[in-house]
Amino acid sequence: MKFRYILSLFPNLPFGKAWGWNRLVDGIRKRGFWGKSRMCLGIWLVLMVWGTSCDRPQVFRFTRFSMDTLVEYTVVAASGERARQAVEAAHREIRRIDSLFWEENPNGPVFRWNHSPGEMPLPREVAELLRRSLVYSRESGGAFDVTIKPVLDLYPFGREHPRPPSIDRITRRLSRVGWQFLKPDSGGVVRKAYPDVQVALGGVAKGYAVDRAVQVLRNQGIRQAIVNAGGDLYCLGNKAGRPWVVGVRHPRKSAEVIAVLRLQNRAVATSGDYQRFFWYQEKRYHHILDPRTGRPARKAQSATVVAPTTEQADALATALFVMGPRQGLKWIDRMPEIEAMVVDSAGTMHYSRGFQKYLYPKKEAF
């Protein structure tokens, strides 16, 4: 899934009562954004790392590219070399997962499974992620569905003069969309109900990759870090005793944030209709499809989920976007340790019951 993504880090902002909400937002606008990539399922996030040059250990930042997106590492370590070694180990893990799960990799197991006529054994790691994806599908009533790939392939994202597919073409492909068409067993075999059922794991694999990278950092002795893969983000520990601060992009104003979050040992991911889309006859066609209709979901502009793991946040944000605020937030409120925010189609913000605890108070000084 390829579209533009921009990320900016704001290091070394000073503490003090003079730094309130308005100055925070003004600072973000003035500093702007940098970098771009072609793939992301979450929204653009602005990370703010608070600290001064005399802090020890220090904050080190690294940028890599994998899974068709920028991967940003912010690591607290005693030395730059120590941080670099930990990041290189973490990024090797992300590259491994990229090769393993990318459905367009002709040498990868997902590609081979998609083009197999029936059942085929998958590597255990792939089979387990696919099995968890089916749990997200079942719990969301099908709002999240990895079998949407045949319909998604009909939309000409990134091409010249795009136009949406016809209803007839969508309807024909929809007959092969449905998480119930997948039957995994305990031996790593995932059976298809029809030979032309295919899966796209981008809505969950990127979040899983972030979680694996964070675990590698932990194994390397890192206890404070942020890993951000194109908007799927995990905040490990804290920065100088304070939570990490993350700004969530406004879905209609690219240079503004719509919320600022305080996170510690939590993941956040956002799905938005501005990430990968085209205009046709003055209507926006984006990549987050409703699996029931095969057409772009229209109940939200963006959906942000805070969860214990990035995999969860990734999958649940997609499902929440499709469901919309009314049904989706009732669903989120039934889940322990999950909170969410939805910007509806009219631009109004809605929150789950406990989301406010993650919001940075507007009147609070930095």
C-alpha positions as CSV (number, residue, x, y, z in Angstrom):
1,M,0.0,0.0,0.0
2,K,1.8,3.0,-1.3
3,F,1.2,6.7,-0.4
4,R,3.0,9.7,0.9
5,Y,4.0,9.8,4.6
6,I,5.8,12.6,6.4
7,L,7.4,12.4,9.9
8,S,9.2,15.0,12.0
9,L,11.0,14.8,15.3
10,F,11.2,17.8,17.6
11,P,14.1,17.3,20.0
12,N,15.4,19.6,22.7
13,L,12.3,21.6,23.3
14,P,12.8,23.4,26.7
15,F,10.7,22.8,29.8
16,G,9.1,25.6,31.7
17,K,5.8,27.3,32.2
18,A,6.1,29.4,29.1
19,W,5.7,26.3,27.0
20,G,2.0,25.8,26.9
21,W,-0.4,24.2,24.4
22,N,-0.4,27.1,21.9
23,R,3.4,27.3,21.7
24,L,3.6,23.6,21.2
25,V,1.3,23.7,18.2
26,D,2.9,26.9,16.9
27,G,6.3,25.2,17.1
28,I,5.1,22.2,15.2
29,R,3.7,24.4,12.4
30,K,6.9,26.4,12.1
31,R,9.2,23.5,12.1
32,G,7.3,21.7,9.4
33,F,7.8,18.1,8.3
34,W,10.5,16.2,6.5
35,G,10.9,12.8,4.8
36,K,8.5,10.8,2.8
37,S,7.6,7.2,2.0
38,R,5.1,5.3,0.0
39,M,3.4,3.0,2.5
40,C,1.6,3.5,5.8
41,L,-1.6,2.3,7.4
42,G,-1.6,4.8,10.3
43,I,-1.7,8.6,10.2
44,W,1.2,10.9,10.2
45,L,2.6,11.3,13.7
46,V,4.7,14.1,15.1
47,L,7.0,12.9,18.0
48,M,8.3,15.3,20.5
49,V,11.3,14.3,22.6
50,W,11.8,16.4,25.6
51,G,15.3,17.0,27.0
52,T,18.3,19.1,27.1
53,S,21.9,18.6,26.1
54,C,23.0,17.9,29.6
55,D,20.8,14.8,29.9
56,R,22.6,11.5,30.6
57,P,22.0,9.0,29.1
58,Q,21.3,10.8,25.8
59,V,18.7,10.6,23.1
60,F,19.8,9.3,19.8
61,R,17.7,9.2,16.6
62,F,18.0,7.0,13.5
63,T,16.1,6.7,10.3
64,R,15.9,3.5,8.2
65,F,13.7,2.4,5.4
66,S,11.7,-0.9,5.3
67,M,8.2,-2.3,4.7
68,D,8.0,0.5,2.1
69,T,8.0,3.2,4.8
70,L,10.3,5.3,6.9
71,V,11.2,3.6,10.2
72,E,12.2,6.1,12.9
73,Y,14.1,5.0,16.0
74,T,14.4,7.2,19.1
75,V,16.7,5.5,21.6
76,V,17.9,6.5,25.1
77,A,21.4,5.1,25.6
78,A,24.7,5.8,27.2
79,S,26.5,6.3,23.9
80,G,25.8,6.7,20.2
81,E,27.6,3.5,19.4
82,R,25.5,1.5,21.9
83,A,22.3,3.0,20.5
84,R,23.4,2.3,16.9
85,Q,24.2,-1.4,17.6
86,A,20.8,-1.8,19.2
87,V,19.0,-0.1,16.3
88,E,20.8,-2.2,13.7
89,A,19.7,-5.4,15.5
90,A,16.1,-4.1,15.7
91,H,16.0,-3.1,12.1
92,R,17.4,-6.5,10.9
93,E,14.3,-8.0,12.6
94,I,12.0,-5.6,10.7
95,R,13.6,-6.4,7.4
96,R,13.2,-10.1,8.2
97,I,9.5,-9.6,8.8
98,D,9.1,-7.5,5.7
99,S,10.5,-10.3,3.6
100,L,8.4,-12.9,5.4
101,F,5.0,-11.2,5.3
102,W,4.9,-9.0,2.2
103,E,2.4,-10.5,-0.1
104,E,4.1,-9.2,-3.3
105,N,7.4,-10.9,-2.5
106,P,7.5,-13.8,-5.1
107,N,9.9,-15.7,-2.9
108,G,7.8,-15.2,0.3
109,P,5.3,-17.6,1.8
110,V,2.3,-15.3,1.7
111,F,2.8,-14.8,-2.1
112,R,3.1,-18.5,-2.6
113,W,0.0,-19.2,-0.5
114,N,-2.0,-16.5,-2.3
115,H,-1.2,-18.2,-5.6
116,S,-1.7,-21.8,-4.5
117,P,-4.9,-23.6,-5.4
118,G,-5.7,-25.0,-2.0
119,E,-4.1,-25.7,1.3
120,M,-0.4,-25.1,1.9
121,P,1.8,-25.2,5.0
122,L,3.0,-21.8,6.2
123,P,5.9,-20.9,8.5
124,R,4.7,-21.0,12.0
125,E,5.1,-17.3,12.5
126,V,3.0,-16.5,9.5
127,A,0.3,-19.0,10.4
128,E,0.1,-17.6,13.9
129,L,-0.3,-14.0,12.7
130,L,-2.9,-15.1,10.2
131,R,-4.7,-16.9,13.0
132,R,-4.7,-13.7,15.2
133,S,-5.9,-11.7,12.2
134,L,-8.9,-14.0,12.1
135,V,-9.6,-13.2,15.7
136,Y,-9.6,-9.5,15.0
137,S,-12.0,-10.2,12.1
138,R,-14.3,-12.2,14.2
139,E,-14.3,-9.7,17.1
140,S,-14.9,-6.8,14.8
141,G,-17.8,-8.5,12.9
142,G,-15.7,-8.5,9.8
143,A,-14.8,-4.8,9.8
144,F,-11.1,-6.0,9.7
145,D,-10.6,-8.6,7.1
146,V,-7.3,-9.6,5.5
147,T,-9.1,-11.3,2.6
148,I,-10.0,-7.9,1.2
149,K,-6.9,-8.1,-1.2
150,P,-8.8,-9.2,-4.4
151,V,-11.0,-6.1,-4.2
152,L,-8.2,-3.7,-3.0
153,D,-6.2,-4.7,-6.1
154,L,-9.0,-3.2,-8.3
155,Y,-8.3,0.4,-7.0
156,P,-5.6,2.2,-9.1
157,F,-3.8,3.9,-6.2
158,G,-0.6,5.7,-7.4
159,R,-1.5,5.5,-11.1
160,E,-2.2,8.3,-13.6
161,H,-5.8,9.2,-14.2
162,P,-7.3,6.8,-11.6
163,R,-10.9,6.0,-11.5
164,P,-12.8,3.6,-9.2
165,P,-13.7,0.1,-10.3
166,S,-17.3,-0.6,-11.4
167,I,-19.8,-2.0,-9.1
168,D,-20.0,-5.2,-11.2
169,R,-16.2,-5.8,-10.8
170,I,-16.3,-5.1,-7.1
171,T,-19.3,-7.5,-6.7
172,R,-17.6,-10.3,-8.5
173,R,-14.5,-10.0,-6.3
174,L,-16.5,-9.7,-3.1
175,S,-17.6,-13.3,-3.6
176,R,-14.1,-14.3,-2.5
177,V,-13.8,-11.9,0.4
178,G,-14.6,-13.2,3.9
179,W,-12.5,-14.2,6.8
180,Q,-14.7,-17.3,7.2
181,F,-13.1,-18.6,4.0
182,L,-9.8,-19.3,5.9
183,K,-9.5,-22.4,8.1
184,P,-6.2,-22.7,9.9
185,D,-5.2,-25.8,11.7
186,S,-2.7,-26.5,14.5
187,G,0.0,-27.7,12.1
188,G,0.5,-24.4,10.3
189,V,-1.7,-25.2,7.3
190,V,-4.3,-22.6,6.4
191,R,-7.0,-23.9,4.1
192,K,-8.9,-21.8,1.6
193,A,-12.6,-22.3,0.8
194,Y,-11.9,-21.2,-2.8
195,P,-8.6,-21.3,-4.8
196,D,-8.7,-17.6,-5.5
197,V,-9.0,-16.4,-1.9
198,Q,-6.0,-14.1,-1.2
199,V,-4.8,-12.2,1.9
200,A,-3.0,-8.9,2.4
201,L,-1.4,-8.7,5.9
202,G,-0.3,-5.1,5.7
203,G,-3.0,-4.1,8.1
204,V,-1.4,-6.1,10.9
205,A,2.1,-7.1,9.9
206,K,3.6,-3.6,10.2
207,G,2.4,-3.3,13.8
208,Y,3.7,-6.8,14.5
209,A,7.1,-5.7,13.1
210,V,7.2,-2.8,15.5
211,D,6.5,-5.0,18.4
212,R,9.3,-7.4,17.4
213,A,11.7,-4.5,16.9
214,V,10.9,-3.2,20.4
215,Q,11.5,-6.7,21.8
216,V,14.9,-6.8,20.2
217,L,15.7,-3.4,21.7
218,R,14.8,-4.8,25.1
219,N,17.1,-7.8,24.5
220,Q,19.8,-5.3,23.7
221,G,19.4,-3.6,27.1
222,I,17.4,-0.6,25.8
223,R,14.7,0.4,28.3
224,Q,13.6,3.8,26.8
225,A,12.8,4.1,23.1
226,I,10.2,4.9,20.4
227,V,9.9,2.8,17.2
228,N,7.7,4.4,14.6
229,A,7.1,2.5,11.3
230,G,5.1,4.9,9.2
231,G,2.7,5.8,12.0
232,D,2.5,2.5,13.8
233,L,4.3,3.4,16.9
234,Y,5.4,2.0,20.3
235,C,6.7,4.1,23.2
236,L,9.0,2.0,25.4
237,G,9.5,3.3,28.9
238,N,9.7,7.1,29.3
239,K,12.0,10.0,28.7
240,A,13.6,11.5,31.8
241,G,10.8,10.3,34.1
242,R,8.0,11.7,31.8
243,P,5.9,9.9,29.3
244,W,6.8,10.2,25.6
245,V,4.7,12.9,23.8
246,V,3.1,12.1,20.5
247,G,1.1,14.4,18.3
248,V,-1.6,13.0,16.0
249,R,-2.0,14.7,12.6
250,H,-5.2,16.5,11.7
251,P,-6.9,14.5,9.0
252,R,-7.7,17.6,6.9
253,K,-4.9,20.0,7.8
254,S,-1.6,18.3,7.2
255,A,0.5,20.9,9.1
256,E,-1.5,20.7,12.3
257,V,-2.0,18.2,15.1
258,I,-5.5,17.3,16.3
259,A,-4.4,15.8,19.6
260,V,-1.3,15.4,21.7
261,L,-0.9,12.1,23.6
262,R,1.3,11.1,26.6
263,L,2.4,7.4,26.3
264,Q,4.5,5.1,28.3
265,N,4.8,1.4,27.4
266,R,1.9,1.8,25.0
267,A,1.4,1.6,21.3
268,V,-0.6,3.9,19.0
269,A,-1.8,3.6,15.4
270,T,-4.1,5.6,13.3
271,S,-6.0,4.8,10.1
272,G,-7.0,7.7,8.0
273,D,-8.7,8.4,4.6
274,Y,-5.9,10.9,3.7
275,Q,-3.0,8.4,3.6
276,R,-3.6,6.7,0.3
277,F,-6.3,8.0,-2.0
278,F,-7.3,9.6,-5.2
279,W,-10.0,12.0,-6.3
280,Y,-12.6,11.1,-8.9
281,Q,-15.4,13.4,-9.8
282,E,-14.8,15.4,-6.7
283,K,-15.0,12.4,-4.4
284,R,-12.2,10.9,-2.3
285,Y,-11.5,7.2,-2.9
286,H,-9.2,5.9,-0.2
287,H,-7.6,2.5,0.6
288,I,-9.6,1.6,3.8
289,L,-12.4,-0.5,2.3
290,D,-15.5,-1.8,4.0
291,P,-15.2,-5.6,3.5
292,R,-19.0,-5.8,3.2
293,T,-19.3,-3.4,0.2
294,G,-15.8,-3.3,-1.3
295,R,-15.9,0.4,-1.3
296,P,-14.1,3.0,0.8
297,A,-15.6,3.3,4.4
298,R,-17.3,6.7,4.8
299,K,-18.0,7.0,8.5
300,A,-14.7,8.6,9.6
301,Q,-11.8,10.7,8.5
302,S,-9.4,9.0,11.0
303,A,-9.4,6.5,13.8
304,T,-6.6,6.4,16.5
305,V,-6.2,3.4,18.9
306,V,-3.9,3.2,21.9
307,A,-3.2,-0.4,22.9
308,P,-0.7,-2.6,24.7
309,T,0.8,-3.8,21.5
310,T,1.3,-2.2,18.1
311,E,-0.2,-5.2,16.3
312,Q,-3.4,-4.7,18.3
313,A,-3.5,-0.9,17.6
314,D,-2.8,-1.5,13.9
315,A,-5.6,-3.9,13.4
316,L,-8.2,-2.3,15.7
317,A,-7.6,1.2,14.1
318,T,-8.6,-0.2,10.7
319,A,-11.7,-1.9,12.1
320,L,-12.7,1.2,14.1
321,F,-12.4,3.4,11.0
322,V,-14.7,1.0,9.1
323,M,-17.2,0.8,11.9
324,G,-17.3,4.5,12.6
325,P,-17.6,6.3,16.0
326,R,-21.1,5.2,17.1
327,Q,-20.7,1.4,16.7
328,G,-16.9,1.3,16.9
329,L,-16.4,3.1,20.2
330,K,-19.0,1.0,21.9
331,W,-17.0,-2.0,20.7
332,I,-13.7,-0.5,22.0
333,D,-15.3,0.3,25.4
334,R,-15.8,-3.4,25.9
335,M,-12.1,-4.1,25.6
336,P,-9.7,-3.9,28.5
337,E,-6.6,-1.7,28.1
338,I,-7.8,-0.4,24.7
339,E,-8.7,3.3,24.1
340,A,-9.5,5.2,21.0
341,M,-10.4,8.5,19.3
342,V,-12.4,8.9,16.1
343,V,-12.7,11.9,13.8
344,D,-16.0,11.3,12.1
345,S,-16.9,12.2,8.5
346,A,-18.0,15.7,9.6
347,G,-14.7,16.4,11.4
348,T,-16.2,15.9,15.0
349,M,-14.0,14.2,17.5
350,H,-15.3,11.2,19.6
351,Y,-13.5,9.4,22.4
352,S,-13.7,6.0,24.2
353,R,-14.5,6.2,27.9
354,G,-10.9,6.2,29.0
355,F,-9.1,8.0,26.2
356,Q,-8.8,11.3,28.0
357,K,-6.1,9.9,30.3
358,Y,-3.7,9.9,27.4
359,L,-4.4,13.4,26.2
360,Y,-1.9,16.1,27.0
361,P,-4.0,18.8,28.9
362,K,-4.1,22.0,26.9
363,K,-3.6,24.2,30.0
364,E,-0.7,22.1,31.4
365,A,2.7,23.7,31.1
366,F,5.6,21.7,29.8
